[in-house]
Amino acid sequence: MYSISKKISIGKKAALAKDRFVNDEAIPAAITQFTCCNCNHENTIKIFPYQSGFPIIQIYHEDKVLPKSELLKNGMVAETSQRMIHLGELTVNDLPTLYFGTDCPSCQSKYICVFSYGERQPGLEILQISGIWEYQELE
């Protein structure tokens, strides 16, 4: 799990075994698998609420890594509703949105995972993975 600081281009979306975890399903970690787009290796990821990931704004701020339009076009995030704009311009389900980079250990393909975690309403905490996409670093 690492942050991404170089410009990237988004490739295929990987198949994900489970993308939504409610309340205690995410404690101590949300664990799921994704299939590598290149070698079909099944990879496991663990997301620890309030510990895993980096703020999504790092990706689109000043188009450092990816422009907002690419994030929206690929369905990685959506525009935040006005009542939740304090979380940033782009979120998943109007909840605090994070990302991380990961690699397929079998073929070293690089992937970006985008997810949100927070309290949707009192007593309902949701960890939602919008997806895992293959990416290439640009020169």
Secondary structure, DSSP 8 states (H G I E B T S, - for coil): -B---S-EEEEEE-EES--EEEGGGGSS-EEEEEE-TTT--EEEEEE-TTTS-EETHHHHGGGSSS-HHHHHHTTS-EE--GGGGGG-SEEBTTB-EEEEEEE-TTT--EEEEEEEEEEEETTEEEEEEEEEEEEEE--
